[in-house]
Amino acid sequence: MGPWAVTRIKEVIWIPPIVSWIKCNTDGTAKGCPGPVACGGIFRDNNANVVGCFAQNLNISTAFHAELIGA
């Protein structure tokens, strides 16, 4: 198996927001500390339609910084 081999699959159920609301999911990631970091997010309406999204390379920093900027 390679370093990215899947050993377990976990089902995740997305719960939509109430009508007329927008749900925002964000995350940040880092490879090392400090190391290369990035963040991203997606905005969806109650029908799961994508309203907007973003992804950003943050160069060399910390996982905390990536999470903070993502939010």
N, C-alpha and C positions, 0 to 999 in steps of 0.2 A: 504494500500500500504506500502511496505517496503521502506527502505532508498534508494534502488537502482532502484525503479520503474521508467519505462520510461513514461514520460508524453508528450513528443513530439519527433518526428523523423524528422531529417533534412537530405536531400539528399546531398551528397558531390560527385562532379565529379572530378576524377583524370585526369589531362591533361599530356600526355606523353611528354618527352623531344624530341628534334629533333634527327634524325638518327645519330648514333654513339656517342651520349651523354648519361650520366648516371644521373638520378635524385635521389637526397637524401632528404628524409623527416625525421626529427628528432623531438623529444619532450622530455620534462622532466616533472615530476610530484612530488608533495609533499603532505603529509597529516600532516598539521600543520606547524608551523614555529617558531622554528626548529622542525623537525619531520622526519619520515622515507621518504626518497626520492629515485627516480630511474629515469633512462633515457633510451631511445632506439632510434633506427633509422633503416631505410630500404633503400636499394639502388636498383633501377629498371632501366632497359633499355627502349628503345622506344616502345618495344612490351609488356611492363609491366611484363617482366620476372624478378624475383628476382635475383640480382647479389650478394647481401650480406645483412646481417642484424646484429644488435646487441641489447642487453638489458643488463643493468647493475644496480645492487642494489648499492646505494651510502651511505647506513646506515643513520645516523642522520645528517641532514644538512638543507639547505633552498631551496625554490623553485628556486631562482636565480641560486644557485649552480647547481641544477639539469639541468636547461635549458642550462647553460654555458657548462657543461661537455657533454651534449647531442650533442651540436653543435660542 
